Amino acid sequence: DSMALSRFALMPTTTTTTTTMSTTRTEGNATVFDDEPEAPVPALGTRARPRVPGMVYQYVRVFLKPGIAVDPGGFIVVDAPDGFDFGWHCELRDLFPNYYAFYGEFEQLVLPLKVQSCETGRWPPWASTFNSLRVKVDDWLNVTELDNWAFEVLASNPHNYNIAQHDEWKMWIEDSMAQTLQGSLAPVRFSHFHTRNRPGFEHLNFTTDDFYRRSWGLYQDPLEGIQLSLSTTEPSRISQVQVSTIVFPETVNTSLRVIAPYGYEWGSDLMNDFRWFRPDCTEPWNEEDDDPCDPFADLDRNETNPAMASGAKNELVWEAVTFVGNVTYGFQHMALLPWHSPRTSGNTFFFEIGFNEFDIEKRLKAVAIEAPMVATTTTTTTSSTTISTTTTTESTTTTTTPTTTTTTTTTMPRELVCAAQFLNTTIGWAVRGTENHQSPSAGGMLMRTENSGTQWFQMTSGDPRFHGFQFVDVVHGWAVGESGVIWQTKDYGVTWTEEFSNTTQKLLAVYMVAPDFPRTWTGYTGRQQKRIIEVGWAVGAAGTILRYQEELGWQRWDSPTDKELAAIYFLSPELGWVVGENGTVFRTDDGGRTWLAQASGTSEYLHRVRFEDAAVGWIFGGQGTVLRTTDGGATWRVWM
């Protein structure tokens, strides 16, 4: 029985020995390419594998969707062709965080693998390298329509290319008694579209069809200098894909294959939408005339345009093409983007020159380029077991309504950011403002990053609109907004429940005082025990101050001012500061029972306050105002 796999493949950067260690993260019909001179930090509890000078290392990305459940203590087995080496000590780690993002309750979900141990061996027993990997799992791999698992493992490339490499990538699952449950009768395919169960590929024979449609094989050298750009990253839109800087020192007669990430569809109107060009050409072009920048202007376009691979909408193929030496080539073509970047395969473009050759001297170059993330918006409505509760002063009626959460994967937009918080070097949140004001009157959208700000996930759209927020750990957070609204999340910001605030005034900031304590994590989703909240505060318009205690909820608190308060910070349950408009600063030493005014020396709107300890603190305000104190706020000085 053939095991149900999402996608699994790998692509080398070079077959020559080198002292620069190039890493290729690989999978399915797409690969993530990067250079990592230093060894990455291993994950999943495995040991870092020593690097041997002169070898080429890469991470093989593995995705799987079992058709039979694997119990704790069961195994995932990956067999590579002889010559590939997982080493004495296998090194596993999780994929990038965006692969594990939640896109909706009816979308495929990729889960990180919980591992007890891993070991390597030789298969067959006379293999020259440790080409067999056995990963012992620490949790159930259940059979569902939506659950997938993924990890990546370090491997080194063989010294030589052999056409048999296209036939020897296999994968198996075993139970805790080491009994085989399912496995690959045929080699794991290079492209998702090249499997026999795909429409249009039923005719494929696993032993006689073209070798380059099976698993992957080595190339002679990396294809360096390739540049790729998209005219738009909006989901389900037509985007112009531009590729440039393909150049060879000498004329070569070869072949070319370009595979886009799974879910992309190249335009079928090649005569009108596809264009070769020379990136260094600046001559104007009237589309009614011949293109002066076309490096193939003297040839018939039917000879130089690509063909669409049969049934594979994300592949462009040139069975034969000639690149003249020292001429720089580029091309443009239209592609329909998916509604989100792939997660059960790599978000990357393959470029292979000499892909249909079985002589390594003619398998010239290859590379994979990371594609920009599609700025996807998905809306999911929580099940009836998740509710938001609204209570008003006029009625004690509790209404149950579904909470709608929108998640967008994107780079941080260029609107104002009116609040931000990082829990560590990788995980953080920000509220994207909508107006040129410290506290946008329309509120803002909550964004989340899991990779130090490289990519952001938009967690809310429409209501609720946030002015301020605070997360006490990666799971639990509070946010405030218009009309006295206070929201709480207990699931990383995916859903939000409204809490009764006892006010209708606009709230601009919230701060929960929670002691540090060891965190307890359980389950493959990383569930965290509830954080203990000693006391909480929220502030806003007209000097509004609210105080929170778990047994009493939110209560109005005596305020020393009627000025708008924009930020609050506590070092302990007793010691805290609040700031706001017209340079307002107050300090409390008794948990808010009394407030002492402090002279800020400015009339600017103050919108942030933080203290390093009881003496040293900072205030940030309008017009670039930065104030610093070294005596607990008794005196504030402009920081230059």
C-alpha positions in Angstrom: 0.0 0.0 0.0 1.5 3.4 -1.0 1.7 5.8 1.9 -0.1 9.1 1.4 2.6 11.8 1.3 2.1 15.5 0.8 5.4 16.1 -1.0 9.0 15.1 -0.5 12.0 15.9 -2.5 15.3 17.7 -2.4 17.6 19.7 -4.6 21.4 20.1 -4.4 23.4 23.3 -4.9 26.4 21.6 -6.4 28.1 18.3 -6.7 31.7 19.6 -6.5 33.6 19.7 -3.2 33.7 23.1 -1.6 34.7 24.6 1.7 31.6 26.9 1.7 28.7 24.9 3.1 25.6 25.7 1.1 22.3 24.7 2.5 19.2 23.9 0.5 15.9 23.4 2.3 13.9 21.2 0.0 10.6 19.6 -0.5 8.0 18.7 -3.2 8.0 20.8 -6.2 9.6 23.7 -4.5 12.7 24.4 -2.4 13.9 27.1 0.0 17.5 28.0 -0.9 19.9 29.7 1.5 23.6 29.8 2.4 24.4 29.1 6.0 28.2 29.2 6.8 27.5 28.4 10.4 25.8 25.3 11.6 22.2 26.0 12.6 21.0 25.3 16.1 19.4 21.8 16.1 15.8 21.4 17.3 13.6 18.5 18.4 16.2 17.5 21.0 18.8 16.2 18.6 22.5 16.8 18.7 24.3 19.1 16.3 26.1 17.2 13.7 29.8 18.0 13.0 30.6 19.5 9.6 33.3 18.0 7.5 35.2 20.5 5.3 34.8 19.8 1.6 31.3 18.3 1.9 28.1 20.0 0.7 25.3 20.0 3.3 21.6 20.7 3.0 18.4 20.2 5.0 15.9 17.8 3.5 12.4 18.9 4.3 10.0 16.1 4.9 6.2 16.3 4.8 3.9 13.4 5.5 0.2 12.6 5.9 -0.1 9.0 7.2 -3.0 6.8 6.0 -2.6 4.6 9.1 -2.2 6.1 12.6 1.3 5.8 14.2 1.4 5.3 17.9 3.9 6.9 20.3 7.2 5.1 19.9 6.5 4.5 16.2 8.9 5.4 13.5 9.2 7.5 10.3 11.8 6.0 8.0 13.4 8.0 5.2 15.7 6.0 2.8 17.9 8.1 0.5 20.0 6.9 -2.4 23.5 5.6 -1.6 25.9 8.5 -1.3 23.6 10.8 0.6 24.6 10.8 4.2 22.5 11.6 7.3 25.7 11.1 9.4 26.4 9.3 12.6 24.3 11.8 14.6 21.1 12.8 12.8 20.2 16.5 13.2 16.5 17.4 13.0 14.7 20.7 13.4 11.3 22.3 12.8 10.5 24.2 9.7 10.1 28.0 9.5 7.1 29.1 11.8 4.9 30.2 8.8 4.5 26.5 7.8 2.8 25.8 11.1 0.4 28.8 10.9 -3.3 28.3 11.4 -5.3 29.3 8.3 -8.7 28.1 9.2 -10.6 25.1 10.6 -11.1 23.6 7.2 -7.6 24.1 5.9 -4.7 21.7 5.9 -2.8 22.1 9.2 1.0 21.3 9.4 2.1 20.2 12.8 5.7 20.1 14.2 6.9 16.6 15.0 7.5 15.5 18.6 10.6 13.3 18.6 11.9 10.8 21.2 15.1 10.1 19.3 16.5 9.5 15.8 19.1 7.2 14.5 20.8 6.5 11.2 21.8 3.3 9.3 22.7 1.9 5.9 20.1 0.6 3.4 20.8 -1.7 1.8 23.3 -3.0 4.4 26.2 -2.6 2.0 25.5 1.1 1.3 28.6 3.3 1.5 27.0 6.0 3.7 24.4 6.4 6.5 21.6 6.9 4.0 18.7 5.7 6.1 17.0 7.8 8.8 14.7 6.4 11.6 12.8 9.0 13.6 11.0 7.8 16.7 7.9 9.9 17.4 6.8 10.9 20.9 3.1 11.4 20.2 0.3 10.0 18.0 0.3 10.7 14.3 -3.4 10.4 13.8 -5.3 10.0 10.5 -7.4 13.0 9.7 -8.3 14.8 6.6 -6.4 18.0 7.6 -3.5 17.0 9.8 0.0 16.9 8.3 3.5 16.7 9.9 6.7 18.2 8.8 10.4 18.5 9.8 13.8 18.8 8.2 16.9 16.8 8.6 20.5 17.6 7.7 22.2 15.5 4.9 25.3 15.8 2.8 25.4 15.3 -0.9 27.2 12.4 -2.7 30.4 13.2 -4.6 29.0 11.8 -7.8 25.8 11.8 -9.8 24.1 8.6 -10.7 20.8 8.4 -12.7 19.7 5.8 -10.1 19.4 8.7 -7.6 16.1 9.5 -9.2 14.6 6.1 -8.2 15.8 5.6 -4.6 14.1 8.2 -2.4 11.6 6.1 -0.3 9.6 6.7 2.9 8.0 4.4 5.4 6.0 4.5 8.7 6.3 1.8 11.4 4.4 1.2 14.7 6.1 1.0 18.1 6.8 -2.7 17.5 8.8 -1.7 14.3 6.2 -3.3 12.1 5.8 -1.6 8.7 2.4 0.1 8.4 2.8 1.9 5.0 5.5 2.8 2.6 6.6 4.0 -0.8 6.4 1.3 -3.4 7.7 3.9 -5.9 10.2 6.7 -5.5 8.9 9.8 -3.9 8.2 12.2 -6.8 10.1 15.4 -7.5 6.9 17.3 -8.2 3.5 17.0 -6.8 2.1 16.9 -10.3 4.3 14.0 -11.4 2.5 11.4 -9.3 0.4 8.8 -11.0 -2.7 9.6 -9.1 -2.9 13.1 -10.4 -5.3 13.9 -13.3 -3.4 13.7 -16.6 -0.6 11.5 -15.2 -2.4 8.1 -14.9 -0.2 6.9 -17.8 3.0 7.3 -15.9 5.1 4.1 -15.3 7.3 4.3 -12.3 10.1 2.4 -14.0 9.9 3.6 -17.6 8.8 7.2 -17.6 11.4 10.0 -17.9 13.9 9.9 -15.1 13.6 13.7 -14.5 9.9 13.2 -13.6 10.8 10.9 -10.8 12.9 12.0 -7.8 15.6 14.6 -8.1 19.2 14.3 -9.0 22.4 16.3 -8.6 23.6 19.2 -10.8 27.1 20.3 -11.6 27.1 23.8 -10.2 24.8 26.3 -8.5 23.1 28.9 -10.8 24.2 32.1 -9.2 22.9 35.7 -9.5 19.3 34.9 -10.3 16.9 37.6 -9.4 13.1 37.1 -9.1 10.3 39.5 -8.4 6.4 39.6 -8.4 4.4 42.6 -9.4 1.8 41.8 -6.7 1.5 39.3 -3.8 -2.2 39.7 -3.4 -4.0 36.3 -3.2 -5.7 34.8 -6.2 -4.5 37.6 -8.4 -2.6 37.6 -11.7 1.0 38.7 -11.0 3.9 39.3 -13.5 6.8 37.1 -12.5 10.1 38.6 -13.6 13.4 36.6 -13.7 16.7 38.1 -14.6 20.5 37.7 -14.7 20.9 34.4 -16.4 24.3 34.5 -17.9 27.0 32.0 -19.1 30.6 32.7 -19.9 30.4 30.5 -23.0 27.6 29.6 -25.4 25.7 26.5 -24.3 23.0 24.4 -25.9 20.9 23.0 -23.1 17.4 22.7 -21.6 15.6 24.6 -19.0 12.8 23.9 -16.5 11.2 26.4 -14.2 8.9 25.1 -11.5 6.9 27.6 -9.5 5.6 26.9 -5.9 2.6 24.5 -5.7 -0.6 26.4 -6.3 0.9 28.8 -8.8 -0.5 28.6 -12.4 1.5 29.9 -15.3 -0.5 31.8 -17.9 -1.3 29.7 -21.0 -1.2 32.5 -23.5 2.5 32.3 -24.1 2.5 34.3 -27.3 1.1 37.4 -25.7 2.1 37.1 -22.0 5.7 35.6 -22.2 8.6 37.8 -23.0 12.4 37.3 -23.1 14.5 40.4 -22.4 18.0 41.6 -21.8 18.1 43.2 -18.3 20.9 45.6 -19.4 18.8 46.9 -22.4 17.3 50.4 -22.0 16.0 51.0 -25.5 12.3 52.0 -25.7 9.9 49.5 -27.1 6.7 50.1 -29.1 4.7 46.9 -28.7 3.7 47.1 -32.4 7.3 46.7 -33.4 10.0 44.1 -32.7 11.3 44.1 -29.1 14.8 45.6 -29.3 15.6 44.0 -25.9 14.7 40.5 -27.0 17.9 38.4 -27.0 16.1 35.9 -29.3 14.7 38.6 -31.7 16.2 36.8 -34.8 14.5 33.5 -34.0 10.9 32.3 -34.3 9.1 32.8 -30.9 7.7 29.3 -31.2 11.3 28.1 -30.9 12.2 30.3 -27.9 9.0 30.3 -25.9 8.6 27.6 -23.2 6.0 24.8 -23.3 3.6 24.1 -20.5 4.3 20.8 -18.9 1.3 18.5 -19.5 -1.0 18.6 -16.5 1.5 20.6 -14.4 0.3 24.2 -14.4 3.3 25.4 -12.4 6.0 24.2 -14.8 7.6 25.9 -17.8 9.8 23.7 -19.9 12.3 24.4 -22.7 13.4 21.0 -24.2 16.1 22.9 -26.1 17.5 26.4 -25.7 20.7 28.2 -26.6 22.3 30.8 -24.3 25.0 32.9 -26.0 28.1 33.4 -23.9 28.3 36.7 -21.9 24.7 37.7 -22.8 22.5 38.4 -19.8 19.0 36.9 -20.2 15.8 37.5 -18.3 12.1 36.7 -18.9 8.6 37.8 -17.8 5.5 35.8 -17.6 2.1 36.0 -16.0 1.1 33.7 -13.2 -2.1 33.2 -11.1 -1.2 33.2 -7.4 -2.8 30.8 -5.0 -4.8 32.3 -2.1 -2.0 31.5 0.3 1.6 30.3 0.0 2.1 26.6 0.1 2.7 25.0 3.5 2.8 21.3 2.7 5.5 22.0 0.1 8.1 24.7 -0.2 7.3 28.3 -1.2 10.1 28.4 -3.8 10.9 28.5 -7.5 13.2 25.8 -9.1 15.5 26.7 -12.0 17.2 23.7 -13.6 19.5 24.0 -16.6 20.1 20.7 -18.3 17.3 19.0 -16.4 16.7 16.3 -19.0 20.4 15.3 -19.3 21.8 12.2 -17.6 25.4 13.1 -18.1 26.6 15.3 -15.1 28.7 17.4 -17.5 25.5 18.5 -19.2 23.4 18.9 -16.0 24.9 22.4 -15.8 23.3 24.4 -13.0 20.4 24.6 -10.7 19.1 26.8 -7.9 15.9 27.5 -6.0 14.7 31.0 -5.1 12.4 31.7 -2.2 9.1 33.2 -3.3 7.6 36.2 -1.6 4.8 35.3 0.8 1.3 35.6 -0.6 -0.5 38.2 1.5 -3.3 35.8 2.3 -6.5 36.7 4.2 -8.5 33.8 5.6 -11.6 34.2 7.7 -12.7 31.5 10.1 -15.7 31.4 12.4 -15.1 29.6 15.7 -17.3 26.7 16.7 -20.2 27.1 19.0 -18.1 26.0 21.9 -16.1 29.3 21.7 -18.2 32.3 22.6 -17.9 35.9 23.3 -19.8 37.3 26.2 -21.2 40.9 26.3 -22.7 42.4 29.5 -24.1 46.0 29.7 -25.0 48.1 32.7 -28.6 48.1 31.6 -28.9 44.4 31.5 -27.2 41.3 32.9 -28.2 39.3 29.8 -25.3 37.2 28.4 -25.3 36.9 24.6 -23.4 34.2 22.8 -22.0 35.1 19.4 -19.3 33.5 17.1 -16.0 35.3 17.2 -14.5 35.9 13.8 -10.8 36.1 13.4 -8.9 37.0 10.3 -5.3 36.0 9.7 -3.1 37.6 7.0 0.4 36.6 6.2 2.3 39.6 4.9 5.2 42.0 5.5 4.4 44.8 7.9 2.4 47.5 6.0 3.7 51.0 6.0 0.9 52.6 8.0 1.7 53.8 11.5 2.3 51.3 14.3 0.6 52.6 17.4 1.7 49.8 19.8 4.2 46.9 19.8 5.5 44.2 22.1 8.1 41.4 21.8 8.2 38.6 24.3 11.5 37.4 23.0 13.8 37.8 20.0 11.3 36.0 17.6 7.7 36.4 18.8 6.0 39.8 18.8 2.8 41.7 18.1 2.0 45.2 16.8 -1.1 47.2 16.3 -1.1 48.8 12.8 -2.5 52.3 13.0 -4.8 53.9 10.5 -4.4 57.6 11.1 -1.5 60.0 11.6 -2.0 60.2 15.4 -0.5 58.5 18.4 -3.7 56.7 19.1 -5.7 56.4 15.8 -9.4 57.2 16.4 -10.4 54.3 14.2 -8.3 51.8 16.1 -5.9 49.4 14.5 -5.3 45.8 13.4 -3.3 43.3 15.5 -0.3 41.8 13.7 1.8 38.9 14.9 5.3 37.7 13.9 7.1 34.5 14.8 10.3 35.1 12.9 11.6 38.4 14.3 9.5 40.6 12.1 10.4 39.0 8.7 6.8 38.1 8.2 3.7 39.3 9.9 0.3 37.6 10.4 -2.7 39.9 10.6 -4.8 38.5 13.4 -7.8 40.8 13.3 -9.8 42.6 10.6 -12.7 44.9 11.2 -13.9 44.6 14.8 -12.3 44.4 17.2 -10.1 47.4 16.5 -7.4 47.8 19.1 -5.6 50.9 20.5 -3.4 49.1 23.0 -2.6 45.5 24.0 -0.4 43.3 26.2 0.5 39.7 26.1 1.7 38.1 29.3 2.9 35.1 27.5 2.6 33.7 24.0 -0.9 32.4 24.6 -2.7 35.0 26.9 -3.3 38.6 26.1 -5.6 41.6 26.6 -6.5 44.5 24.3 -8.5 47.7 24.6 -10.3 50.0 22.2 -13.2 52.3 21.5 -16.2 52.7 23.9 -14.6 51.0 26.8 -14.1 47.7 25.0 -11.7 45.2 26.6 -10.9 41.9 24.9 -9.0 38.8 26.1 -7.5 36.0 24.2 -6.4 32.6 25.4 -5.3 31.1 22.1 -2.4 33.2 20.8 -4.7 35.9 19.5 -6.8 33.7 17.2 -10.0 34.4 19.0 -11.0 37.2 21.4 -13.6 37.4 24.1 -15.1 40.7 25.2 -14.9 41.5 29.0 -17.2 43.9 30.9 -15.2 47.1 31.6 -17.7 49.3 33.5 -17.0 52.3 31.2 -17.9 53.6 27.7 -14.8 55.8 27.5 -12.2 55.1 24.9 -9.4 53.0 26.3 -5.8 53.4 25.0 -3.6 51.1 27.0 -3.7 48.0 29.2 -1.1 46.5 31.5 -1.4 43.2 33.4 1.0 42.7 36.4 2.0 39.0 36.3 5.0 37.4 38.2 7.6 35.4 36.3 7.4 31.7 36.8 8.5 28.5 35.0 6.3 27.8 32.0 4.8 24.3 31.6 4.3 23.0 28.0 2.3 19.9 27.1 1.1 18.4 23.9 2.3 18.9 20.3 0.5 22.2 20.1 2.6 23.6 22.9 -0.2 24.3 25.3 0.9 26.7 28.1 -0.4 26.7 31.7 -2.4 29.8 32.6 -0.4 32.8 33.7 -1.2 34.2 37.2 -2.4 37.8 37.1 -1.9 39.7 40.3 -3.6 43.0 39.1 -4.4 44.7 35.8 -4.8 48.2 34.6 -6.4 50.0 31.7 -6.4 53.8 30.9 -7.9 56.0 28.4 -9.9 59.2 27.6 -10.9 61.8 30.2 -8.5 60.4 32.8 -10.1 57.0 32.8 -8.4 54.4 35.0 -9.7 50.8 35.4 -8.3 48.2 37.8 -8.6 44.5 37.3 -8.6 41.6 39.9 -9.6 38.1 38.9 -12.3 37.8 41.5 -13.8 41.2 40.9 -13.2 41.8 37.1 -12.7 45.4 35.8 -13.7 48.3 38.1 -13.4 52.1 37.7 -10.6 53.5 39.8 -10.1 57.0 41.2 -8.1 59.1 38.8 -5.9 62.1 39.6 -6.7 63.9 36.3 -9.2 64.4 33.6 -6.5 64.5 30.9 -6.4 61.6 28.3 -4.1 58.9 29.6 -2.3 56.9 26.9 0.1 54.5 28.7 0.6 52.8 32.0 3.4 50.6 33.4 4.0 48.8 36.7 7.2 47.4 38.0 5.4 45.6 40.8 1.8 45.5 42.1 2.5 48.7 44.1 4.9 50.7 41.9 3.7 52.2 38.6 3.5 55.2 36.3 0.9 56.6 34.0 1.4 59.2 31.2 -0.8 61.1 28.7 -1.7 64.3 27.0 -0.1 67.7 27.7 3.0 66.1 29.3 1.0 64.3 32.1 3.0 62.0 34.3 1.8 60.4 37.6 3.5 57.9 39.9 2.0 55.5 42.5 3.8 53.7 45.3 0.7 52.0 46.8 -1.0 50.1 44.0 -2.9 53.1 42.7 -4.6 54.2 45.9 -2.7 57.6 45.6 -1.0 59.2 42.7 1.8 61.8 42.8 2.2 64.2 39.9 5.6 64.4 38.3 6.9 67.3 36.2 7.8 66.1 32.7 9.0 69.5 31.4 7.0 69.1 28.2 3.5 69.7 26.9 3.8 67.0 24.2 1.4 64.1 24.1 3.2 61.2 26.0 2.2 57.8 24.7 4.7 55.3 26.1 6.4 54.7 29.5 8.8 52.0 30.5 11.2 51.5 33.5 14.3 49.4 33.7 14.2 49.4 37.5 12.8 51.6 40.2 15.2 54.4 39.3 15.8 54.4 35.5 12.9 54.9 33.2 11.9 56.3 29.7 8.9 58.2 28.3 8.2 58.6 24.6 6.0 61.2 23.1 4.9 63.3 20.1 7.4 65.2 17.9 10.1 62.6 18.7 10.1 63.4 22.4 12.2 61.1 24.5 12.6 61.6 28.3 14.8 59.8 30.7 14.9 59.7 34.5 17.4 58.1 36.9 15.6 58.9 40.1 12.2 57.2 39.7 10.7 60.2 37.9 11.4 62.9 40.4 13.2 64.6 37.5 12.9 64.0 33.8 15.4 65.2 31.2 15.2 65.3 27.4 17.3 62.5 26.0 19.4 63.5 22.9 
